[in-house]
Amino acid sequence: MEDKFDELLGLIEIEPDALREAEFMQAQAILETMIGKTITSASIEDTRIVVATSDGNKYFFYGFLGEDTAA
């Protein structure tokens, strides 16, 4: 039973650097679709950055918020 639990726990572990890289690639792809659009607002929420454009679309960026450990 313990082995199954450890195996399942291993499946849900998230590698922070891999997640950061995936979010960066996603953000880059979204930003490329925004070329030529006018940004009307940008806000920082608890877990995401929200950018709205003049055509009424909203774009959500995750994975960039957190504490800065560099001192």
RAZIRA-V572086 format. One record per backbone hydrogen bond with DSSP energy under -0.5 kcal/mol. NH is the residue of the N-H (numbers start at 1). CO is the residue of the C=O. E is the energy in kcal/mol with one decimal. If there is no record, write none. Layout:
NH_CO_E / NH_CO_E
This chain:
5_1_-2.1 / 6_2_-2.5 / 7_3_-2.2 / 8_4_-2.6 / 9_5_-2.6 / 10_6_-2.0 / 11_7_-1.2 / 12_8_-1.0 / 12_9_-0.6 / 13_9_-0.6 / 16_14_-0.7 / 19_15_-2.4 / 20_16_-2.6 / 21_17_-2.2 / 22_18_-2.3 / 23_19_-2.5 / 24_20_-2.2 / 25_21_-2.3 / 26_22_-2.3 / 27_23_-2.6 / 28_24_-2.5 / 29_25_-2.1 / 30_26_-2.3 / 31_27_-2.9 / 32_28_-1.8 / 33_29_-1.0 / 33_30_-0.7 / 34_30_-0.7 / 34_31_-0.9 / 35_32_-0.9 / 37_34_-2.4 / 39_37_-0.5 / 40_52_-2.4 / 41_52_-1.4 / 43_50_-2.6 / 45_43_-0.6 / 45_48_-3.1 / 49_61_-2.6 / 50_43_-2.9 / 51_59_-2.6 / 52_41_-2.6 / 53_57_-2.5 / 54_38_-2.5 / 56_53_-2.1 / 59_51_-3.1 / 61_49_-2.7 / 63_47_-0.5 / 69_67_-0.6
